[in-house]
Amino acid sequence: MRSSGKNRSPRAPPPLLAPVLLLIFGLSLLQRPASAEKKSYVVYLGCHSHGREGAALASNQERAKNSHYQFLGSVLGSEEEAQDAIFYSYTRYINGFAATLEEEDAMQISRHPSVVSVFPNRGHRLHTTRSWEFLGMEKDGRVRPNSVWARARYGEGVIIGNLDTGVWPEAGSFSDDGMGPVPARWRGVCHDQSSSDDAQVRCNRKLIGAQYFNKGYAATVGQTGAGASPAGTRDSDGHGTHTLSTAAGRFVPGANLFGYGNGTAKGGAPGARVAAYKVCWRPVNGSECFDADIIAAFDAAIHDGVDVLSVSLGGAPADYFRDGVAIGSFHAVRNGVTVVTSAGNSGPGAGTVSNTAPWLVTVGASTMDREFPAFLVVGNKKQIKGQSLSPVPLPANKQYRLISSVEAKAADATASQAELCMEGSLDRKKAEGKIVVCMRGKNARVEKGEEVHRAGGVGLVLANDEATGNEMIADAHVLPATHITYSDGVALLAYMNSTRFASGYITLPNTALETKPAPFMAAFSSQGPNTVTPQILKPDITAPGVSILAAFTGLAGPTGLTFDSRRVLFNSESGTSMSCPHVAGIAGLLKALHPDWSPAAIKSAIMTTARVQDNTRRPMSNSSFQRATPFAYGAGHVQPNRAADPGLVYDMNATDYLHFLCALGYNSTVIDTFMAGDDGPHACPARPRKPEDLNYPSVTAPHLSASGEPHTVTRRVRNVGAAPAAYDVRVNEPRGVSVSVRPSRLEFAAAGEEKEFAVTFRAREGRFLPGEYVFGQMVWSDGAGRHSHRVRSPLVVRVAARRTSKTSVPVA
């Protein structure tokens, strides 16, 4: 069946074809074995054209049900048999039915032109929004008995703050049902100056704090004008609600977006208390977060008593003293607050990572084993797999003209603008009624869909460029859409160029689990090297950040853009903003389990227990399925359960960071300003240290001499496991570099004991490319048993063509 409108149901076959169809189906009945096994199937026919309200609804539903009986009766031989077989008739929004059928009947029905799909009625268990199961916290919707969730009591007693766009307090993720009193140590407030009672944010025993900071925003942008954000902590963007619920949202069953990804939503530390600090505002389009407001929020959060801060914001890499996040977070870390930040969405280019300060936990983004496939079926019947969360179907089995967006270029637009489907770049006369292929880049993916929709297009195919490779992101587009890989985009354009009338249609998405390979790095995830301090590897870790389902605001549509009038309780978003709160939640669990651990110890546990293989047991890859490096994933993909028992930790305190800043060239006067509040002067050590001697869980040597001169860095580790214990080291050397570790065995007589060791690098003559970074790893292990520990650190080395000067920065 075909339909010209997006909300029209498929029509019945033309009357003249009915006898032919009945003859085909009748012949199939004669050929069926008498004892064929019956199974339950779903027969999906698209959506209904009838109204869903008013007096006519009941009669329309009855008419739809009868049409299902007639249709299936033409296959089974009678409407009576059809009524016996059908046990669900979908008559409101969804058009279709569920029935007990023989496999051959199901196959015959699937070939009918009015049928979108026929599939087995598979059994499903309740699922989480998936990322926490992918991280090993649960299995088939049940908490693993030995998981860090169970051991840390879901983060009970911990307080997690969020610097973002505010909060939607009515979200189920922030319900306080069954929670005890607010911790007595909490000193925060619930402060809101919204003009109406309905807009005010009211706290409870889960959401225990809410404040906003907008003076920096007002001073720079002003508080008036089109699109300006009203004062108050209520989230009008959705970003803050999404990130805060990802970090510590409570269990909410039945979470989904348009029926996709259905399961139980939960955050990393669902038992923790949360506080929202609104620092990001919407001047016109998109949110901005100003340094003055960021620092004020850090200051308040330290006072209030948070244990962990999730900060999914950042800018271009900047000197530490000229970056509000670096400054505010330094003081937070000094006061025992673990600060987790996003690496940025400027990948896959080198040197794009932001939030590079060593006291931060900087998180990249990678995929998980869930996808939302939507297929483009082209005229030659070839299926091209993409991804989408668009709930809007195309009429079944109708082919639409496929055109490149450049073919639909508006007269006053450039070819480059049209290729990217920029706003106003497409001509309605050329695009109307067609599926338009747009290239990824520059403007938002969902904005491209809106431009095609504005120009009268019926569908969008979003094709990656070479840089974004195989990364496909499921977005809640406003029209039928699918996002395809670069290689499939090249093949699609070749097909379109080979025929005078390219055609195709886009299927509705579905939810696919246990996909492989996973994880792989998202193309958008910003990468190293660290351009501020190359001696410190950034990002530190990667976590799920693609198509993450979490709570959302009631004041914006799922695309977050002004044209989107839809409203949802949960939304799927992608970015390092989504991976950051995953790690913040894990940090909260570790703080609950080990309340005496410092922020550096928590970061070390997360980093040294990470994995660098995907679910096919191969090295993690990038979005082009080439082997990824620590510049993409840092120490690797986070493993929460292992982080709870790391064996050894690399700890750091304020004095370590002081020596690090001195090594960068800052003088004691500047250090005193930065460290104000502590007793005594802060003179730099008489014997200069190297920046790479900071006791970091990774080791980076960016200036190794090509002459073979040794370069040694030192580290110390503390035993946080059982005692006595002995650890032996194993090194996978970077290509062209020899590595020695002394001593190669560390013996601990007691828990809490520290040991120091040295790592020496030498370039091997003729076995390296000058200026190229190479990678290896160093692993301390206390055995091979079930309860053994592997304390893994990435090694990053760059051999210089000639001796380079020590890194320094101007004295502020």
N, C-alpha and C positions, 0 to 999 in steps of 0.2 A: 504494500500500500504506500501511497505517497501523499504528502500534505505540503501545501505551500506556506503555512504558518507554523511558527515555532511551537505553538501550544495546541496545534491540531492533532487529533488522533489519526492513525492510519486508516484509510478507507477500506471497505470490503472489496474483494476482487470484482471487476466488472461482470455483470450478469452473463454476458456471452461466454466468459471463461469458466463460469461455474460448472457446466456439464463436463468440460474437459478435466477440471481439477477433481471432480467427483469420480470420473472414470479412472484417473491416475491413482487416487486414494483407494478406490474399490479394488483395482488390480493388486495393490499392495496388500490388501486384506487377504486375498486369495493365496498369497505367497507366504503368509506368516505361519510359523510353527504354532501348533495349538497350545503348547505348554510354555510359551515364552514368559520369562520372568518380568514382573512389573516393578518399577521404581517410581519415586516421586520426582517430578520435574517442575521447573518454573518456565512458563511461556510468556515472554515479555514482548508487548506490542507497542511500546512507546508511552504516550500520554493521551489524556482525553481532551476532546474539544468542548465537552459540555460544561455548563456553569457549575460551580461548586457551592453555591449558596442559593437561598430562596426556596420557594415552593416547588420549583421544577427539579430540584436536586434528586429527590427520591425517584421520580419517574425516569430521570436520566440514568441513574444508577441501575435501575431495573432493566432498562433498555440495554445498557452495557453488558449486564450479566447474561441476558438472553443472547446477545451477539456472541458471547463466549461459548455458550452451549451450542449454538448453531455451527460455529466454526469447528469446534472439536467434534461435534456430531458428524460433520462431513467426513471426518477421518475415521472415527470409530464405527460409523454405520447408523447411529441413531442419537437423538438428543437425550434420550433416556440414559444411554450408556455414558454420554458426556456428563450428565448431571451426577451420576454415580462416581465418575472419575475425578471431577473437580472438587477440591476441598477449600480453595480460596479463590474468590473472584475479585480482582482489584478494580474498583469502580469509582474511586474518588479522583485522585491525582494520577496514579499509575494505571496504565491500561495493560491488563494481562491476567493470567490465572496460574494457579498451581494445581497439578493433577497427577494422579497415579497412572502411569503409561508404560507400555512396552517400549523397549529401546528403539525398535524399528518405527513405531508410531512417532516417537520423539524425533527421529531422524527425518521422517517425512514432513513433519510440521516445520522443522527448522529450515526446510527448503522453500517454504511458502513465501511469496513475495511480501506478504503483510506482516511477517514475523521479524522482529529485531533480533531476538536470540532465544535459544532454548538451552537450559543448563540444569544439571542435576541439583536437587535440593540438598546440598551438603550440610552436614552438621557443623556448627561453630560453637566454640566456647567463648565466653566473654573475654575480650582482650583489653589490655591497657591501651593508651594512645601510642603504644608500641616502643617508644624509645627506652623505657626503663626495663622492659623485658629483653630488648636487644643488649642492654648493658648488664644482663645477668642477675637482675634484682628479683625476678620472678620467672615462673614457668607456667605457661598455659593459664595466665591470670591469677596464679596463686603465688604468694610470697615464698621464696626459698627459705627453709628453716635456718640456713647458715649465712644468709645474706646480711649485708650491713644494715639493711632496713630493720631486720629483726634484732640484730645485736645492738643497734643504736636507738631502738624504740622509736623509729621513724623521725628522729631528730628532736624528740621531746626535750623541752627545756632550753632549746637554742632559739635565738632571734635572728632572722635574716631580713636585711634591709635591701631596698631596690631604688637606685637612682634612675629615674625614667620619666614617663609621661603621666604618672599618677596611677590611679586604681579605679576599677569598677567594683565597688564593695558588695553589690548585690550578687555577684557571681558565686555559684555554688562552691567554687574552690576556696572561698574565704568564709565559709560557714563556720560557726563556732560550736555547733551542736556537740555536746558531750565533752567539751574541753574544760579543763580546770581553770583556776584563777590565773590572771596575768602574773608573770614572774615579779616578785617583789623588787628585784633590782632594776626593773624597767623605769626609766625616767622620761620617756617620750610623751608626746601629746598627740591629740587628734585635732588638728587646727585647720579650719576651713572658713573662708569668708565669701562663699557663694551667695549670690543675691537672693536665691529662692531656697526654701526648705527642701524641695525635691532634689535640688542639685547638690546639697551638702553631703559630704562623706561622713558617715557615722561608723565609728570603730566598734569592735567587739573583742571577744577573748582570742580570736584568731588574728584578725587585722587590728593590731594593738597601737599602731601609730600611723598618722598621715599628715604630712606637711608639704607646703609648696614654697618654692623659692623663685621669684620672678623679677627681682629688682635688676639683675644684670640684663635680663631680656628686655625689660622696660626701658632701660637706659640706652640700649643699642637699637631696638626695633620700635619701641613704644607699645602702648596697650590699646591703641585705637586703630581703626582702619579695617578694611575687608579681610575677613579670615583670622583676625587676631583672636588669641585664646583668652577666654575669661579667667579671672583669678579663681583659684580653688584647686583642690587635689583630685577632683574627679577626672577620670581619663576620657578624653574625647577622641583619642587617637587609636587606642587599642594595644599599642606596643607595650606599655607598662603593665597592663593587666595580663597580657600574654606571658611576659618574662617573669613576673612575680609568681604567677600560678605554676609556671614550669619549675621554678626553684623550690616552691614549698606549698603548692596547692593541695587541698584535701582530696580524698577519694570522691569522684563524681561519676556514677554509672550513667551509661547511655550517652556519653559525649560523642559527637560526630559533627561533621560539616556537610550539610545536604545529604546525609546518610552515609557518607564516606568515612572510613576510619573508625567505625563505631566501636566503642569499648568504654573502659573506665579511665577517666582522666585522673591524673595525680601528679604531684610535683616530686622533686628529688627528696625533700624532707617534709613529708606531709604532716608530721606532728609538730613542726616548728611554728613559732609565732612569726608574723611578718609585719613589716612597716614600709610604707610607701613615701618616698621623697621625690616630689615632682620638680624636676629641673629642666624639662624639655617642653618647648612651647611651639605653637604653630603660627608663625607670622603670616604666611600666605599659603604656601604649598610645602608640606613636609615640616618636620619638627627640627628646632635648633635648641642646643643646650649650651649655655654660656658659662665661661670659666668662673665668673663671680658667683653665679648660682650654684655651680658644682662644688666649689670650695665651701660655701656656706652649708650646703647639704652634708658634706663630709663632716664638717664641724658639729653639726647637730646630731648626726648619727653616732659619732664617737661619744658625745655626751649622753645620748639616750641609752646606750648600752647594747648596741647590736653586736653580734658575734661575727657575722659575715655580711659583706655588701656585694650585691650583684650590680655591675655597671656596664650595661650594653650600649655604650656610646664611645665616641672617640673621633679624633680628627687626624690630620696629617702628622706624621712623626715629628716631634718637637723636642727641643732641649728640656730636660726635666724641670728646670726652674721657670719655664715658660709654658707650662702645661698644667691646667687646673686639676686634671685627673692625677697626674704624677705627684703634685704637691699635696692634694687632699688625701690621697691614698697612702702617702708616706706617713703622714701623721696617724692615720687609721691603723696601719700596720704596727707602728711604734706602740700603739695602745692595745694591741692584741686582736685587732679586727682583720680577718682575712678578706682581701679585696680581689674579686674575680672580674675580669674585663674581657670584652670582645676584641678580637684581632683586627676586625675591619672587613669590609666587603669590596675591596679594591683589587682582588686577585684576578687572574693568576700571575700578574707581573711580579718580578723580583723586587724586594725592598719596599713592599707596600704595607707591611705590617705596622699597626699603630699600637699605642699603649705598651711601650717597650721598656718601661722602668722595671728593674729587677725585683722590686718588692711586690709587683703585681703578678697575678696568675692570668696569663693571656691565652685566650682560647680560640682556636681555629674551628672550622665547621666541616663536617663530613656527613655522609649519608648513613641511613640505616636500612634494614632489610624489609622495608615496606615501600611499595610504589602504588600509584594510581594510574594504571595504563589506560590510555585512550588511543584507538588506532585510526590512522588515516588509511582508508581503503581506496586505492587509485583505480583508474579505469581498467588496467590490466589485471585487476583482482589482487594485486600485491598489497599486503598489509604492512604499514610502517608504524612501529610502536612509538608512541609518545606518552606524555603524562599530562593530566589535567584534573581539575576539580570542578569543572563547569557542570552545573546540574541541568543545563539546557540541551535537549536532544535535537538532532536533525531527523526529519521524517525518514522512516526506514526505507532502505533499498532505492533511494533516489540519488542519482549522480548529479553533482553540481560542477559547474565549470571551475577549474583551478587556474588561478592567474597569479603571477608575481605582483607584488605591491608596486613595483616600478611601472608595470603595465597600467596601473590605475592611478598614476601620478596626476595630481592636480596641476593646472596650468601655471599657477604661481609658486609651485614647490620645486625644489631641486630633486634630482634623481636620488641623491643620498638621503634626503629627508623622506622620500617615498619608500625607499628600500627599508628604512627603519620604522615606517608607519608612524612618523611624528604627527602631532596634532595638526589637523588641517591640510595634510599632505596628500590625501586621496580624493579622487573625483567620484562622486556618487554615480554618475552616468556610467562609469567604467567598472565600478566595484559592485554595484547592486546585484544581489542574487547569486554572488560568487563566493567561493572559498578563496581567501587571499593569503598568500605566503609572505610573511614578514621576516626580516632578519633581526636577531637579537642584538641589543646594544643601545647605549645612551639613555633612552627613556625607559620607563618602567614597563615590564612585560604586560601587565594588565592595561596600561595606557594604550598599547598597540591594539589590543582587542577592542577597546572602546572606540578607537579611531576607525577600525574596520566596521564596527557596528554602526557608528555615525554615518559612514559612507554607504550603508545599505548592504554590506557583505553579510553572508549567512554563516560564515565560519572563519576561523583563524588557524593557520599553521605557523607556529613560531619556530624558526630554524636557527640553530646555534651557528656562531662563527667558529673559526678554527680554534681560537683561544679557549672557548667554553666547551669544546669537544663533546663528550658524552653526557654532560650534566643535563638532566631534565628535571624541571621543577614544576610541581603541580600547583597551579593557581586557580582561584575561583573566578574565572573569566565570566563576562556578562553575555557571552554567546558561545556556541559550540566551538571548542578549541582543543588543540593538542600541541605540545612542545616536543620537538624532535631533535635528535643529535645532529652534529655537523656532517658526519658521513652520510646519514640518511637524507639530510637536506641537499647535499650534493647530488645524490642519486635521484631525489625528487625533481630537482631543477633539470637534470639530464632528461628525465622522462618528459617533463613539460616542454622542453625544447625539441623533443623528437616527434611530437605529434601536433596537429593543428588544433585539436580540441581536447586538451587535458581535462580529466574529470575525476571526481572522487567524492567520498563522504567521510564524516568523522563519527566514530562510535561514542557512546556514553562511557565514561570512565568506570572502573571497578577497583576494588581494594585487593591488592596482591601482597601476600606475606612471604617471608623467608626467601626473598629475592637475593640473587648473587650476581656479581660480587658486592659485598658490603662489609665494612664501610669502604668508600673511596672518597677522596677529598673533593669538596665542592669547588668549582672553578672560581666562584666569587670570593672564596676565603683568602684573605690577604696573606702574603708570604714574606719570609725573611729573604736576605739577611737583615738584621737589625741595623738600620741606617743611622741611629743615634749612638749606639754603643755596640759595634760589631762583635765585641768579646762576649756578649750575652745572647744566647740563642732565643729567638722569638719566632713564632708563638711557642708557648710552653707545652701545650696539650691540644688535642682535638676531641670533639664530642658531637653528638647528633645535632645538626643544624639545618636540615632540609626537610620541608613538609612536616613541621612540628605542630601538632594539634594541642591547643591550650585555650584557656578562657579569654574572652574578648569583651570589648566595650559595647554598650547599647547605643552609642552615638555615632558610629561609623559603620560602613559596609565592609565586607570581607576584603575588598581590594584596597580599602583605606583612602579611596579617591572620592572627590566630591560628587561625581556622577552616579555613584553606587548607592541606591536607596535601600538595598537589602540589609537586613539585620540578623545577626546570628549570635548564639550563646558561646560558641567555640569557633576558632578560626585556625587555619593552617598557614603558617608563615615560615619563611626561610631566611637564614642569615647567621652570621656569627653572633648576632643578638640573641638567637635562639639556643646556640650551643653554650654560651656564657652561663645562663642560669642553670643549665644541667650541672655544670661543675660547681656552681655556687651551692646548689642543693646537696651535692656530694660533700663539699667542704663542711656544710652544716652537720651532716651525719658524722663526719670524722670528729668535729668539735664535740658533739654529744658523746661520742664513744671515748674520746681522749681529751677531756677538758683542759688538761695541762699542756697540750701541744701548742706551739707558736704558729703563727701564719706560715712561716717558712717551713716548719715541719709538716704541716698539712699539705703545702704545695709539693714538697719533696715526696711525700707518700703517694700523691696523685701521679706525679711524673714518673717515678722509678718503677711503678708497677704497671705502666701502660703497655699495650700491645702494639705491634707493628705489622700484624698479619690480618688479612680479611677472613671472611667465613669460608673461603676456599683453601685456606692455609697457605696463601701466597702473600708476598709482600704487598702492603697497601699501595694503591695506585692513585694517580690523579684523574681528573675528569676525562683525559684522553686515553685512559687505561695504560699509561706509562708509569713506571715505578716512581712513587712519590719519595720525597726526601724530608729530613727534619725541618727544612725551611717551610714545608707545608704543614706538617703535623707535630712539630716539636719533639717531645719524647714519645708520642704515639697516641693511640686511642684509649681514652680513660676506661679503667676497670674498677668500679667502685668496691666490689667485694675484696679484691686483692689490696686495694689502697688501705683498707681497715687494718691490715697486718703486714706492713712493708718490710719488717726486719730491721733495716737501718734507715736513718734519715740524715739528710744534709740540712743542718739548722743554720739560721742566721739571725742576728739581732741588730739593734741600731748601730752598734760599734762597727759591725761588718759593713753596713751600708755607708758609714762615715768613711771608712778606709777606702771603699770603692770610689766614693766621690772625690776623695783626695787623689786617688790614682788617675782619675780623669783630668786632673789639673785644677780643680777648684781649691782656692786658698782657705785658710782657717777662718778668715772673716766671713766669707760666704757660708762656710759650713756652720759657723755659730748662728748665722741668721736662720738657716734651714733647721737647725737643731734647737732653736730657742725653747726654753722651758726646762731643759735639763740643767743640773748643777755643774758648775765648773766649765773651763774653757775646752774647746774642741780642736786642739792642735793636731795637724796631720802627723803621721808617724815619721820619725827621723829617717828611717829606711824606707824609701818609696816602694810601694807594691804595684803589681800589675792589675789592671781591671779584671783580667781573666782569673785572678786568684780569689775573687769573691766565691764563697762556698756554695756555688750554684749546683743544682742536680744534673745539669748538662755541662759539657766542657767544650769550649770554643777557642781555637787558636787561629785568628785570621791573618797573622803576620809571620808565619813560619819562614825562616830563611831558606833560600834555595841552595845555600852552600853546604847544608848538612849540619849546621850549628844547632845544638840541642835547644829546645824550648821547654821549660818545666813549669807546670802549674801545680798548686797544692790544693788538697781537699781534706775535710775531716767528716767523719760520720759518727753518729751516735746509735748505740744499740737500743732499740725500743721493743725487742723481742725477748725471748727466753734467754737465760744465761745458765751455765757458760755456753758460748757460741763461737764458732770459727768460720770465717768467710774466706774463700779463695776467689781470685780474680781471673776472668777470661776476657780477652780483647779480640774483637774483629777490627783489624787495622784499616784505616782509610787507604784507598788506592794510592800507592806511591809514597806512603808515610809509614815509618816504623814507630811503634808505641811501646813503651815499657812502663810498668807500674811497680813502685817500690814503697813499702813491702808488698809482696804479692799475696800475703796471707795476713788476715787481721783476726786476732783472738781477743774475745771479750770475756772477762771474768764475772761481770755483773751487768744488769740492766741499767741503762743510763750512762754507761762508760763510753768515752769518745776515743777515737783513734784517727791519726792523720796519715795521709799517704801522698805521694808525688806521682804525677803523670808526666812523662817526658816524650816529646815528639821530635822526630828527625826526618827530614826529607830524604828520600832515596834518589840518588842521582839518576837522571834520565827517565824516571818513572812517574813524572807528574807534568801537568800543564800549568805554567805560571799563571796565577790569577784565578785558577779554577778552585771552587770549593769541592772537597771530597768528604765522605761520611763513613763513620764506623760506629762501634759501640763498645762499652765497657760494662761487664756484668760481674757483680759480687754475688756469690752463691754459697749457702751453708749446707748444701746437699741436694739429693735428687728425690727425696721422699715427698709424700703427699703434702706435708706441712712445711716444706722447705721454702726458702725465699730466694727470689732473683731480683737483685737491686740493679736495675739497668739504667745506664746513662748514655745518651747519644754523644758521639765525638764528631766535631765539625772542624775541619782544618782547611786553610787556604795558604798555599805556598806562593810567596811573593817572588817576583823576578829579581828584585833587588831589596836590600834592607830598607825597611820603611821606618819612619819616625813613630814614636809613641803617640797614641791617640790623645788629644788634648782638646779642651774647649776654652773659649775666652772666659776670663774671669768676669762674673757678673758684677 
